[in-house]
């Protein structure tokens, strides 16, 4: 007998931060009250971070979001 999948609400929050002297929009992914990662724009790419560790560089914001969710799902 298999378990039924639960729907999980993922919130995407954006905030302005000073990074290397420049204002940049940082995208945070939140599940419940837990911050599962951040995505920071870097030139034309996006860097995804989980607990301060770089997961990788991605061409689009959506790819970075998917990578963070996959990483959270794998380790949760």
C-alpha positions as MATLAB code, in Angstrom:
seq = 'XXXXXXXXXXXXXXXXXXXXXXXXXXXXXXXXXXXXXXXXXXXXXXXXXXXXXXXXXXXXXXXXXXXXXXXXXXXX';
ca = [
       0.000    0.000    0.000;
       1.471    3.349   -0.958;
       1.306    6.585    0.946;
      -0.763    9.446   -0.365;
       1.194   12.524   -1.445;
       0.601   15.655    0.616;
       0.292   19.100   -0.882;
       2.962   21.424    0.500;
       2.705   25.203    0.244;
       5.932   26.881   -0.878;
       6.142   30.641   -0.402;
       8.440   32.792   -2.500;
       9.576   35.989   -0.793;
      11.694   38.702   -2.389;
      13.790   41.232   -0.509;
      16.355   43.851   -1.431;
      19.866   43.358   -0.020;
      23.239   45.009   -0.408;
      25.614   42.443   -1.915;
      29.128   43.611   -2.779;
      27.959   47.222   -2.601;
      25.042   46.702   -5.008;
      21.331   46.396   -4.272;
      20.063   43.049   -5.500;
      16.759   41.222   -5.204;
      17.182   37.999   -3.237;
      14.471   35.359   -3.637;
      13.785   33.194   -0.569;
      11.839   29.931   -0.557;
       9.897   29.189    2.621;
       7.978   26.053    3.587;
       5.954   26.570    6.754;
       8.273   28.618    8.950;
      11.480   27.099    7.576;
      13.620   28.933    5.018;
      14.788   26.222    2.608;
      17.045   28.383    0.463;
      17.866   31.577   -1.378;
      18.456   32.507   -4.986;
      20.770   35.407   -5.784;
      21.214   36.865   -9.292;
      24.812   36.734  -10.536;
      25.438   38.417  -13.919;
      22.990   36.639  -16.268;
      22.670   33.515  -14.100;
      21.164   32.695  -10.705;
      22.963   31.070   -7.772;
      20.938   28.835   -5.458;
      22.040   28.531   -1.824;
      20.827   26.093    0.825;
      21.986   26.758    4.409;
      24.809   28.914    3.059;
      26.070   26.211    0.675;
      26.039   26.844   -3.063;
      23.902   24.268   -4.906;
      24.824   25.560   -8.348;
      24.391   28.180  -11.050;
      21.190   28.194  -13.088;
      20.146   30.021  -16.250;
      16.673   30.946  -15.007;
      15.061   31.736  -11.680;
      12.634   28.845  -12.203;
      15.520   26.373  -12.565;
      16.991   27.615   -9.277;
      13.630   27.262   -7.522;
      13.238   23.707   -8.833;
      16.753   22.803   -7.645;
      16.041   24.091   -4.123;
      12.756   22.193   -3.925;
      14.393   18.999   -5.235;
      17.212   19.339   -2.694;
      14.744   19.943    0.155;
      12.606   16.977   -0.931;
      15.659   14.711   -1.082;
      16.917   15.599    2.397;
      13.630   16.082    4.259;
];
